[in-house]
Amino acid sequence: MSRRIVVTEFVTLDGVMEDPGGSEGTPFGGWAFKFERGDAGNRFKLEELQEADAQLLGRKTYEGFAQAWPGREDEAGFADKMNSMRKFVVSSTLRDPEWNNSQVIGLDDVASLEGTILVAGSHQLVQALFERKLVDEVRLVLYPTVLGAGKKLFEVPADFTLVNADPSEQVVLLRYLRSS
């Protein structure tokens, strides 16, 4: 089995990926809730999760997900997949992850993972993956807002080829493959 790393992010027009849900307490947090992503946007997120074999998360994102997802249920099966799939956490400080199927690994271990690995949030980890040229695909939900501040998705040079650009309600769903 080969490895494919897919970075998936909510991002603003000015490239900010920080605090889309507002749980990080930034002054501009919660910006994603101001807009509708529609049925196609919900399907985009569900399909990418269903296609993934595992998640790769930084410690902060892992802790937020581990607090939010256990115990959740939904008709689409999103919560079931989030809670049951393998989760790899890149951290030097987390020792005993409690969320189901979670394992702490080092950044050097990422290259040996197999299958389709989904990376959400995890700003510091995503930058390290870009630097090491380990990202194979980028999937974005582009929101029509400009924040003027916040952590940017792309802080490391990288070239990608557009595969799809589909509007859905108030957002645009984008898929890019890494250019060779």
VEXDREN-747214 format. One line per 5 residues: their letters; for each residue x, y, z of N, C-alpha, C, O, CB. Coordinates in nm, 2 decimals. Glycine has a CB too. Layout:
# VEXDREN-747214
a = X,Y,Z,X,Y,Z,X,Y,Z,X,Y,Z,X,Y,Z; ...;
END
This chain:
# VEXDREN-747214
msrri = 0.09,-0.12,0.00,0.00,0.00,0.00,0.09,0.12,0.00,0.19,0.13,0.07,-0.10,0.00,0.12; 0.06,0.22,-0.08,0.13,0.34,-0.09,0.08,0.45,0.01,-0.03,0.42,0.07,0.13,0.40,-0.23; 0.15,0.56,0.02,0.10,0.66,0.11,0.06,0.78,0.03,0.13,0.82,-0.07,0.22,0.70,0.21; -0.05,0.85,0.07,-0.10,0.97,0.01,-0.14,1.06,0.12,-0.23,1.03,0.19,-0.21,0.94,-0.10; -0.08,1.18,0.13,-0.11,1.27,0.23,-0.20,1.38,0.17,-0.16,1.45,0.08,0.01,1.33,0.30;
vvtef = -0.32,1.40,0.23,-0.41,1.50,0.18,-0.44,1.60,0.29,-0.49,1.57,0.40,-0.55,1.43,0.14; -0.40,1.73,0.26,-0.42,1.84,0.36,-0.55,1.90,0.32,-0.58,1.93,0.21,-0.30,1.95,0.35; -0.64,1.91,0.42,-0.78,1.96,0.40,-0.80,2.07,0.50,-0.79,2.06,0.62,-0.88,1.85,0.41; -0.84,2.19,0.44,-0.85,2.31,0.53,-0.96,2.40,0.49,-1.00,2.40,0.37,-0.72,2.39,0.53; -1.02,2.47,0.59,-1.11,2.58,0.56,-1.01,2.70,0.55,-0.92,2.71,0.64,-1.22,2.60,0.68;
vtldg = -1.03,2.78,0.45,-0.93,2.89,0.43,-1.01,3.02,0.38,-1.11,3.01,0.31,-0.82,2.85,0.33; -0.96,3.13,0.42,-1.02,3.26,0.38,-0.96,3.31,0.25,-0.86,3.25,0.20,-1.00,3.37,0.49; -1.01,3.41,0.19,-0.96,3.46,0.06,-0.81,3.51,0.08,-0.74,3.50,-0.02,-1.04,3.58,0.01; -0.78,3.55,0.20,-0.64,3.60,0.22,-0.55,3.48,0.28,-0.44,3.51,0.33,-0.63,3.72,0.31; -0.60,3.36,0.27,-0.51,3.24,0.30,-0.51,3.21,0.44,-0.43,3.12,0.48,-0.38,3.27,0.25;
vmedp = -0.59,3.27,0.53,-0.59,3.24,0.67,-0.66,3.10,0.70,-0.77,3.08,0.65,-0.65,3.35,0.76; -0.60,3.02,0.77,-0.66,2.89,0.81,-0.69,2.88,0.96,-0.75,2.78,1.01,-0.57,2.77,0.77; -0.65,2.98,1.03,-0.66,2.98,1.18,-0.80,3.00,1.23,-0.87,3.09,1.19,-0.57,3.08,1.24; -0.84,2.92,1.32,-0.96,2.93,1.41,-1.09,2.95,1.33,-1.17,3.04,1.36,-0.94,3.05,1.49; -1.12,2.86,1.23,-1.24,2.88,1.16,-1.37,2.85,1.24,-1.47,2.91,1.22,-1.24,2.78,1.04;
ggseg = -1.35,2.77,1.35,-1.47,2.74,1.43,-1.48,2.83,1.55,-1.59,2.82,1.62,-1.46,2.60,1.47; -1.38,2.90,1.59,-1.39,2.99,1.70,-1.34,2.93,1.83,-1.35,3.00,1.94,-1.52,3.04,1.72; -1.30,2.81,1.83,-1.26,2.74,1.96,-1.12,2.78,2.01,-1.09,2.75,2.12,-1.26,2.59,1.94; -1.04,2.85,1.93,-0.91,2.89,1.97,-0.90,3.02,2.04,-0.80,3.06,2.09,-0.82,2.89,1.85; -1.01,3.09,2.04,-1.02,3.22,2.12,-0.95,3.34,2.05,-0.92,3.43,2.12,-0.96,3.20,2.25;
tpfgg = -0.92,3.33,1.92,-0.86,3.45,1.85,-0.97,3.55,1.83,-1.09,3.52,1.83,-0.80,3.40,1.71; -0.93,3.68,1.81,-1.03,3.79,1.79,-1.12,3.77,1.67,-1.23,3.82,1.67,-0.96,3.92,1.79; -1.07,3.69,1.57,-1.14,3.68,1.45,-1.20,3.54,1.43,-1.25,3.51,1.32,-1.05,3.71,1.33; -1.19,3.46,1.53,-1.24,3.32,1.53,-1.38,3.30,1.50,-1.46,3.39,1.53,-1.20,3.25,1.66; -1.42,3.19,1.44,-1.56,3.15,1.41,-1.60,3.20,1.27,-1.72,3.20,1.24,-1.64,3.21,1.51;
wafkf = -1.51,3.25,1.19,-1.54,3.30,1.06,-1.61,3.20,0.97,-1.69,3.25,0.88,-1.42,3.35,0.99; -1.59,3.07,0.98,-1.65,2.98,0.89,-1.80,2.97,0.91,-1.88,2.93,0.82,-1.59,2.84,0.91; -1.85,3.00,1.03,-1.99,2.99,1.06,-2.07,3.10,1.01,-2.20,3.10,1.02,-2.01,2.98,1.21; -2.01,3.20,0.95,-2.08,3.31,0.89,-2.14,3.28,0.75,-2.21,3.36,0.69,-1.99,3.44,0.88; -2.10,3.17,0.70,-2.13,3.13,0.56,-2.18,2.99,0.55,-2.15,2.91,0.63,-2.00,3.15,0.47;
ergda = -2.26,2.97,0.45,-2.32,2.83,0.42,-2.23,2.76,0.32,-2.19,2.82,0.22,-2.46,2.84,0.37; -2.19,2.64,0.35,-2.12,2.56,0.25,-2.21,2.47,0.17,-2.16,2.41,0.07,-2.01,2.48,0.32; -2.33,2.46,0.20,-2.43,2.39,0.12,-2.41,2.23,0.12,-2.32,2.18,0.18,-2.43,2.44,-0.02; -2.50,2.17,0.05,-2.50,2.02,0.04,-2.38,1.97,-0.03,-2.32,1.87,0.02,-2.63,1.97,-0.04; -2.33,2.04,-0.14,-2.21,1.99,-0.20,-2.09,2.01,-0.11,-2.00,1.92,-0.12,-2.19,2.07,-0.33;
gnrfk = -2.09,2.11,-0.03,-1.98,2.13,0.06,-1.97,2.03,0.17,-1.87,1.98,0.21,-1.98,2.27,0.12; -2.09,1.99,0.22,-2.10,1.89,0.32,-2.06,1.75,0.26,-1.99,1.68,0.33,-2.24,1.88,0.38; -2.10,1.73,0.14,-2.07,1.60,0.07,-1.92,1.60,0.05,-1.85,1.49,0.06,-2.14,1.59,-0.06; -1.86,1.71,0.01,-1.71,1.72,-0.01,-1.63,1.68,0.11,-1.54,1.60,0.11,-1.67,1.86,-0.05; -1.68,1.73,0.23,-1.61,1.69,0.35,-1.63,1.55,0.39,-1.54,1.48,0.44,-1.66,1.79,0.47;
leelq = -1.76,1.50,0.38,-1.79,1.36,0.41,-1.71,1.26,0.32,-1.65,1.17,0.37,-1.94,1.33,0.40; -1.71,1.29,0.19,-1.64,1.20,0.10,-1.49,1.19,0.12,-1.43,1.09,0.12,-1.66,1.24,-0.05; -1.43,1.31,0.15,-1.28,1.30,0.18,-1.25,1.22,0.31,-1.15,1.15,0.32,-1.22,1.45,0.19; -1.34,1.24,0.41,-1.32,1.16,0.53,-1.34,1.01,0.51,-1.27,0.93,0.55,-1.42,1.21,0.64; -1.45,0.98,0.43,-1.48,0.84,0.40,-1.36,0.77,0.32,-1.34,0.65,0.34,-1.61,0.82,0.33;
eadaq = -1.30,0.85,0.23,-1.19,0.79,0.15,-1.06,0.77,0.23,-0.97,0.70,0.19,-1.16,0.89,0.03; -1.05,0.84,0.35,-0.92,0.83,0.42,-0.91,0.71,0.50,-1.01,0.65,0.55,-0.91,0.96,0.51; -0.79,0.66,0.52,-0.76,0.55,0.60,-0.72,0.59,0.74,-0.74,0.51,0.84,-0.64,0.47,0.54; -0.67,0.71,0.76,-0.63,0.76,0.89,-0.62,0.91,0.89,-0.62,0.97,0.78,-0.49,0.70,0.93; -0.61,0.97,1.00,-0.59,1.11,1.02,-0.45,1.13,1.08,-0.40,1.05,1.16,-0.70,1.18,1.11;
llgrk = -0.39,1.24,1.04,-0.26,1.29,1.09,-0.28,1.42,1.15,-0.33,1.52,1.08,-0.15,1.29,0.98; -0.26,1.44,1.28,-0.29,1.57,1.35,-0.18,1.61,1.43,-0.10,1.54,1.48,-0.42,1.55,1.43; -0.17,1.75,1.44,-0.08,1.81,1.54,-0.15,1.80,1.68,-0.27,1.77,1.69,-0.04,1.95,1.50; -0.07,1.82,1.78,-0.12,1.80,1.92,-0.24,1.89,1.95,-0.34,1.85,2.00,-0.01,1.83,2.02; -0.23,2.02,1.91,-0.34,2.11,1.94,-0.47,2.08,1.87,-0.58,2.08,1.93,-0.30,2.26,1.91;
tyegf = -0.46,2.04,1.75,-0.58,2.00,1.67,-0.63,1.87,1.73,-0.75,1.86,1.74,-0.55,1.99,1.52; -0.54,1.78,1.76,-0.59,1.65,1.82,-0.67,1.68,1.94,-0.77,1.62,1.96,-0.47,1.56,1.84; -0.61,1.76,2.03,-0.68,1.78,2.16,-0.82,1.85,2.14,-0.91,1.81,2.21,-0.60,1.88,2.25; -0.83,1.94,2.04,-0.96,1.99,2.01,-1.06,1.89,1.95,-1.18,1.89,1.99,-0.95,2.11,1.91; -1.01,1.81,1.86,-1.10,1.70,1.80,-1.13,1.60,1.91,-1.25,1.56,1.92,-1.02,1.64,1.68;
aqawp = -1.04,1.56,1.99,-1.06,1.46,2.10,-1.16,1.51,2.20,-1.23,1.43,2.26,-0.93,1.42,2.17; -1.17,1.64,2.22,-1.27,1.69,2.31,-1.41,1.70,2.24,-1.51,1.68,2.30,-1.23,1.83,2.36; -1.41,1.73,2.11,-1.54,1.76,2.04,-1.61,1.63,1.99,-1.73,1.62,1.99,-1.51,1.85,1.92; -1.53,1.53,1.94,-1.59,1.42,1.86,-1.64,1.30,1.94,-1.75,1.25,1.91,-1.50,1.38,1.76; -1.58,1.25,2.04,-1.63,1.14,2.11,-1.77,1.16,2.16,-1.80,1.27,2.22,-1.54,1.09,2.23;
grede = -1.86,1.07,2.14,-1.99,1.09,2.19,-2.09,1.15,2.09,-2.21,1.15,2.11,-1.99,1.17,2.31; -2.03,1.21,1.98,-2.12,1.27,1.88,-2.18,1.16,1.79,-2.11,1.05,1.77,-2.04,1.37,1.80; -2.30,1.18,1.74,-2.36,1.09,1.64,-2.42,1.18,1.53,-2.46,1.29,1.56,-2.46,1.00,1.71; -2.43,1.12,1.41,-2.50,1.19,1.30,-2.55,1.09,1.20,-2.50,0.98,1.20,-2.41,1.30,1.23; -2.64,1.13,1.13,-2.70,1.03,1.03,-2.61,1.00,0.91,-2.62,0.89,0.86,-2.83,1.09,0.98;
agfad = -2.52,1.09,0.88,-2.43,1.07,0.76,-2.32,0.98,0.79,-2.25,0.93,0.70,-2.38,1.21,0.72; -2.29,0.95,0.92,-2.18,0.87,0.95,-2.05,0.94,0.97,-1.94,0.87,0.99,-2.16,0.76,0.85; -2.05,1.07,0.96,-1.92,1.15,0.98,-1.86,1.13,1.12,-1.74,1.10,1.13,-1.95,1.30,0.96; -1.94,1.14,1.22,-1.89,1.12,1.36,-1.84,0.98,1.38,-1.74,0.96,1.44,-2.00,1.15,1.46; -1.91,0.88,1.33,-1.87,0.74,1.34,-1.73,0.72,1.28,-1.64,0.66,1.34,-1.97,0.64,1.28;
kmnsm = -1.71,0.77,1.16,-1.58,0.76,1.10,-1.47,0.84,1.17,-1.36,0.78,1.19,-1.59,0.81,0.95; -1.50,0.96,1.22,-1.40,1.04,1.30,-1.36,0.96,1.42,-1.24,0.96,1.45,-1.46,1.17,1.34; -1.45,0.90,1.49,-1.42,0.83,1.61,-1.36,0.69,1.60,-1.28,0.65,1.68,-1.55,0.82,1.69; -1.38,0.63,1.49,-1.33,0.49,1.47,-1.20,0.48,1.39,-1.13,0.39,1.41,-1.44,0.41,1.40; -1.17,0.58,1.31,-1.05,0.57,1.22,-0.92,0.58,1.30,-0.92,0.64,1.41,-1.06,0.67,1.11;
rkfvv = -0.81,0.54,1.25,-0.68,0.55,1.31,-0.64,0.70,1.31,-0.67,0.77,1.21,-0.57,0.47,1.24; -0.58,0.74,1.42,-0.53,0.88,1.43,-0.39,0.88,1.47,-0.35,0.82,1.57,-0.62,0.96,1.53; -0.30,0.95,1.40,-0.16,0.96,1.43,-0.14,1.11,1.47,-0.18,1.20,1.40,-0.07,0.92,1.31; -0.08,1.12,1.59,-0.06,1.26,1.65,0.09,1.28,1.65,0.16,1.21,1.71,-0.12,1.27,1.79; 0.13,1.39,1.58,0.27,1.43,1.58,0.29,1.52,1.70,0.24,1.63,1.69,0.31,1.49,1.44;
sstlr = 0.36,1.47,1.80,0.38,1.55,1.92,0.50,1.50,1.99,0.53,1.38,2.00,0.26,1.55,2.01; 0.57,1.60,2.06,0.68,1.56,2.15,0.64,1.58,2.29,0.71,1.55,2.39,0.80,1.65,2.12; 0.51,1.62,2.32,0.47,1.65,2.45,0.35,1.56,2.49,0.34,1.53,2.61,0.43,1.79,2.47; 0.27,1.51,2.40,0.15,1.43,2.43,0.21,1.28,2.46,0.28,1.23,2.38,0.05,1.42,2.32; 0.17,1.23,2.57,0.22,1.09,2.61,0.11,0.98,2.59,0.14,0.88,2.54,0.26,1.10,2.75;
dpewn = -0.01,1.01,2.64,-0.11,0.90,2.64,-0.24,0.95,2.58,-0.33,0.99,2.65,-0.13,0.86,2.79; -0.25,0.94,2.45,-0.37,0.99,2.38,-0.49,0.90,2.42,-0.48,0.78,2.41,-0.36,1.00,2.23; -0.60,0.96,2.46,-0.71,0.88,2.50,-0.82,0.85,2.40,-0.90,0.76,2.41,-0.78,0.94,2.62; -0.82,0.93,2.29,-0.93,0.92,2.19,-0.90,0.78,2.12,-0.79,0.75,2.09,-0.93,1.04,2.09; -1.01,0.71,2.09,-1.00,0.58,2.03,-0.91,0.58,1.91,-0.91,0.67,1.82,-1.14,0.54,1.98;
nsqvi = -0.83,0.47,1.90,-0.74,0.45,1.79,-0.64,0.56,1.76,-0.60,0.58,1.65,-0.82,0.43,1.66; -0.59,0.62,1.87,-0.49,0.73,1.85,-0.35,0.68,1.90,-0.33,0.60,1.99,-0.53,0.85,1.94; -0.25,0.73,1.82,-0.11,0.69,1.85,-0.02,0.81,1.83,-0.04,0.88,1.73,-0.07,0.57,1.75; 0.07,0.83,1.92,0.16,0.94,1.91,0.28,0.90,1.82,0.34,0.79,1.85,0.21,0.99,2.05; 0.32,0.98,1.73,0.44,0.95,1.64,0.53,1.08,1.63,0.48,1.18,1.67,0.40,0.90,1.50;
glddv = 0.64,1.06,1.58,0.73,1.17,1.55,0.72,1.22,1.41,0.67,1.14,1.33,0.88,1.14,1.59; 0.76,1.33,1.38,0.76,1.38,1.24,0.83,1.29,1.14,0.79,1.28,1.03,0.81,1.53,1.23; 0.94,1.24,1.19,1.02,1.15,1.10,0.95,1.02,1.07,0.98,0.95,0.97,1.15,1.11,1.17; 0.84,0.98,1.15,0.77,0.86,1.12,0.66,0.88,1.01,0.61,0.78,0.96,0.70,0.82,1.25; 0.63,1.00,0.98,0.52,1.03,0.88,0.55,0.96,0.75,0.46,0.91,0.68,0.50,1.18,0.86;
asleg = 0.67,0.97,0.70,0.71,0.91,0.57,0.68,0.76,0.56,0.67,0.71,0.45,0.85,0.94,0.54; 0.67,0.69,0.67,0.65,0.55,0.67,0.51,0.51,0.68,0.47,0.39,0.68,0.73,0.48,0.78; 0.41,0.61,0.70,0.27,0.57,0.71,0.22,0.52,0.57,0.28,0.56,0.47,0.19,0.70,0.75; 0.12,0.45,0.57,0.06,0.39,0.45,-0.09,0.43,0.44,-0.15,0.45,0.54,0.08,0.24,0.44; -0.14,0.43,0.32,-0.28,0.46,0.29,-0.30,0.61,0.27,-0.21,0.69,0.26,-0.36,0.41,0.41;
tilva = -0.43,0.65,0.26,-0.46,0.79,0.24,-0.48,0.85,0.38,-0.56,0.81,0.46,-0.60,0.80,0.16; -0.39,0.95,0.41,-0.38,1.01,0.54,-0.44,1.16,0.52,-0.39,1.23,0.44,-0.23,1.01,0.59; -0.54,1.19,0.60,-0.60,1.32,0.60,-0.55,1.40,0.71,-0.54,1.36,0.83,-0.76,1.30,0.61; -0.51,1.53,0.67,-0.45,1.62,0.77,-0.54,1.75,0.77,-0.56,1.81,0.67,-0.31,1.66,0.74; -0.61,1.77,0.89,-0.69,1.89,0.90,-0.64,1.98,1.01,-0.57,1.93,1.10,-0.84,1.85,0.94;
gshql = -0.66,2.11,0.99,-0.60,2.21,1.09,-0.45,2.19,1.10,-0.39,2.19,1.00,-0.67,2.18,1.23; -0.40,2.18,1.22,-0.26,2.14,1.24,-0.16,2.23,1.17,-0.08,2.18,1.10,-0.24,2.00,1.20; -0.17,2.36,1.19,-0.09,2.46,1.11,0.06,2.42,1.12,0.12,2.42,1.01,-0.11,2.59,1.17; 0.12,2.40,1.23,0.26,2.38,1.24,0.30,2.25,1.17,0.40,2.24,1.10,0.30,2.37,1.39; 0.22,2.14,1.19,0.24,2.02,1.12,0.23,2.03,0.97,0.32,1.98,0.89,0.15,1.91,1.17;
vqalf = 0.13,2.10,0.92,0.12,2.12,0.78,0.24,2.19,0.72,0.28,2.16,0.61,-0.01,2.20,0.75; 0.29,2.29,0.78,0.41,2.36,0.73,0.53,2.27,0.72,0.60,2.27,0.63,0.45,2.48,0.83; 0.54,2.18,0.82,0.65,2.08,0.82,0.63,1.98,0.71,0.73,1.94,0.65,0.66,2.01,0.96; 0.51,1.94,0.68,0.49,1.85,0.57,0.51,1.92,0.44,0.57,1.85,0.35,0.34,1.80,0.57; 0.48,2.05,0.42,0.51,2.12,0.30,0.66,2.13,0.28,0.71,2.11,0.17,0.45,2.26,0.30;
erklv = 0.73,2.16,0.39,0.88,2.18,0.38,0.94,2.05,0.34,1.04,2.05,0.26,0.93,2.22,0.52; 0.89,1.93,0.38,0.95,1.80,0.35,0.89,1.74,0.22,0.93,1.63,0.18,0.92,1.70,0.46; 0.81,1.82,0.15,0.74,1.78,0.03,0.67,1.65,0.04,0.67,1.56,-0.05,0.85,1.77,-0.08; 0.60,1.63,0.15,0.52,1.51,0.18,0.37,1.53,0.14,0.30,1.43,0.15,0.54,1.47,0.32; 0.33,1.65,0.11,0.19,1.67,0.08,0.16,1.63,-0.07,0.22,1.69,-0.16,0.14,1.81,0.11;
devrl = 0.06,1.54,-0.09,0.03,1.50,-0.23,-0.09,1.57,-0.28,-0.10,1.59,-0.40,0.00,1.35,-0.23; -0.18,1.61,-0.20,-0.30,1.68,-0.24,-0.34,1.78,-0.14,-0.32,1.77,-0.02,-0.41,1.58,-0.27; -0.40,1.89,-0.18,-0.46,1.99,-0.10,-0.61,2.01,-0.14,-0.64,2.03,-0.25,-0.38,2.13,-0.11; -0.69,2.00,-0.03,-0.84,2.02,-0.05,-0.88,2.14,0.03,-0.85,2.14,0.15,-0.92,1.90,-0.02; -0.94,2.24,-0.03,-0.98,2.36,0.04,-1.12,2.39,0.03,-1.19,2.37,-0.08,-0.90,2.48,-0.01;
vlypt = -1.18,2.44,0.14,-1.31,2.51,0.13,-1.28,2.65,0.15,-1.24,2.70,0.26,-1.41,2.45,0.24; -1.29,2.73,0.04,-1.26,2.87,0.03,-1.38,2.96,0.07,-1.48,2.95,0.01,-1.20,2.91,-0.11; -1.36,3.03,0.18,-1.47,3.12,0.23,-1.45,3.26,0.19,-1.34,3.31,0.18,-1.47,3.11,0.39; -1.56,3.33,0.16,-1.55,3.47,0.10,-1.54,3.57,0.21,-1.62,3.66,0.23,-1.68,3.49,0.02; -1.42,3.57,0.28,-1.39,3.67,0.38,-1.24,3.69,0.38,-1.17,3.60,0.35,-1.45,3.62,0.52;
vlgag = -1.21,3.81,0.42,-1.07,3.85,0.44,-1.05,3.89,0.58,-1.12,3.98,0.63,-1.03,3.97,0.34; -0.96,3.83,0.65,-0.93,3.86,0.79,-0.82,3.96,0.82,-0.82,4.04,0.91,-0.91,3.74,0.87; -0.72,3.96,0.73,-0.61,4.05,0.75,-0.51,4.01,0.85,-0.41,4.08,0.87,-0.66,4.19,0.78; -0.54,3.90,0.92,-0.45,3.85,1.03,-0.48,3.71,1.05,-0.58,3.66,1.02,-0.46,3.94,1.16; -0.38,3.64,1.10,-0.40,3.50,1.13,-0.29,3.41,1.06,-0.22,3.45,0.97,-0.54,3.45,1.10;
kklfe = -0.29,3.28,1.11,-0.19,3.19,1.05,-0.24,3.15,0.91,-0.35,3.12,0.88,-0.18,3.06,1.14; -0.14,3.16,0.82,-0.17,3.14,0.67,-0.14,2.99,0.64,-0.06,2.93,0.70,-0.08,3.23,0.58; -0.22,2.94,0.55,-0.20,2.80,0.51,-0.06,2.78,0.44,0.01,2.69,0.47,-0.31,2.76,0.42; -0.03,2.87,0.35,0.09,2.85,0.27,0.20,2.95,0.32,0.19,3.07,0.29,0.06,2.87,0.12; 0.29,2.90,0.39,0.41,2.98,0.44,0.53,2.92,0.38,0.64,2.98,0.40,0.41,2.98,0.59;
vpadf = 0.52,2.81,0.31,0.63,2.74,0.24,0.60,2.73,0.10,0.49,2.70,0.06,0.66,2.60,0.31; 0.70,2.77,0.01,0.67,2.76,-0.14,0.63,2.61,-0.18,0.69,2.52,-0.13,0.79,2.80,-0.22; 0.53,2.60,-0.26,0.49,2.47,-0.31,0.41,2.50,-0.44,0.34,2.60,-0.45,0.40,2.40,-0.20; 0.42,2.40,-0.53,0.34,2.41,-0.66,0.24,2.30,-0.67,0.27,2.18,-0.63,0.44,2.40,-0.78; 0.12,2.34,-0.71,0.01,2.24,-0.72,-0.06,2.27,-0.85,-0.06,2.37,-0.91,-0.09,2.25,-0.60;
tlvna = -0.13,2.16,-0.90,-0.21,2.17,-1.02,-0.36,2.16,-0.98,-0.40,2.07,-0.91,-0.17,2.06,-1.12; -0.44,2.25,-1.03,-0.58,2.25,-1.00,-0.65,2.13,-1.06,-0.63,2.10,-1.18,-0.65,2.38,-1.05; -0.73,2.05,-0.98,-0.80,1.94,-1.03,-0.95,1.97,-1.04,-1.02,1.94,-1.14,-0.78,1.82,-0.94; -1.01,2.04,-0.94,-1.15,2.08,-0.94,-1.17,2.21,-0.87,-1.09,2.24,-0.77,-1.23,1.97,-0.87; -1.27,2.29,-0.92,-1.31,2.41,-0.85,-1.46,2.41,-0.87,-1.51,2.44,-0.98,-1.24,2.54,-0.91;
dpseq = -1.53,2.39,-0.76,-1.68,2.38,-0.76,-1.74,2.48,-0.66,-1.71,2.47,-0.54,-1.73,2.24,-0.74; -1.83,2.57,-0.70,-1.90,2.65,-0.61,-2.00,2.57,-0.53,-2.06,2.48,-0.59,-1.96,2.77,-0.68; -2.03,2.61,-0.41,-2.13,2.54,-0.33,-2.18,2.65,-0.23,-2.11,2.69,-0.14,-2.08,2.42,-0.25; -2.31,2.69,-0.25,-2.36,2.80,-0.17,-2.27,2.92,-0.17,-2.26,2.98,-0.27,-2.39,2.75,-0.03; -2.21,2.95,-0.06,-2.13,3.07,-0.04,-1.98,3.04,-0.05,-1.90,3.13,-0.03,-2.16,3.14,0.08;
vvllr = -1.94,2.92,-0.07,-1.79,2.88,-0.07,-1.75,2.82,-0.20,-1.84,2.79,-0.29,-1.76,2.78,0.05; -1.62,2.80,-0.22,-1.57,2.73,-0.34,-1.49,2.61,-0.29,-1.41,2.62,-0.20,-1.49,2.82,-0.43; -1.52,2.49,-0.34,-1.45,2.37,-0.31,-1.34,2.35,-0.41,-1.36,2.34,-0.53,-1.55,2.25,-0.31; -1.22,2.34,-0.36,-1.10,2.33,-0.44,-1.02,2.20,-0.41,-1.00,2.16,-0.30,-1.01,2.45,-0.43; -0.97,2.14,-0.52,-0.88,2.03,-0.51,-0.76,2.05,-0.60,-0.77,2.08,-0.71,-0.95,1.89,-0.55;
ylrss = -0.64,2.03,-0.53,-0.51,2.05,-0.60,-0.42,1.93,-0.58,-0.42,1.87,-0.47,-0.44,2.18,-0.55; -0.35,1.89,-0.68,-0.25,1.78,-0.67,-0.11,1.85,-0.67,-0.09,1.95,-0.74,-0.26,1.67,-0.78; -0.02,1.79,-0.60,0.12,1.84,-0.60,0.17,1.83,-0.74,0.16,1.72,-0.80,0.21,1.77,-0.50; 0.24,1.93,-0.79,0.30,1.93,-0.92,0.43,1.85,-0.91,0.50,1.87,-0.81,0.33,2.07,-0.97; 0.47,1.78,-1.01,0.59,1.70,-1.00,0.71,1.78,-1.01,0.82,1.73,-1.01,0.59,1.59,-1.11;
END
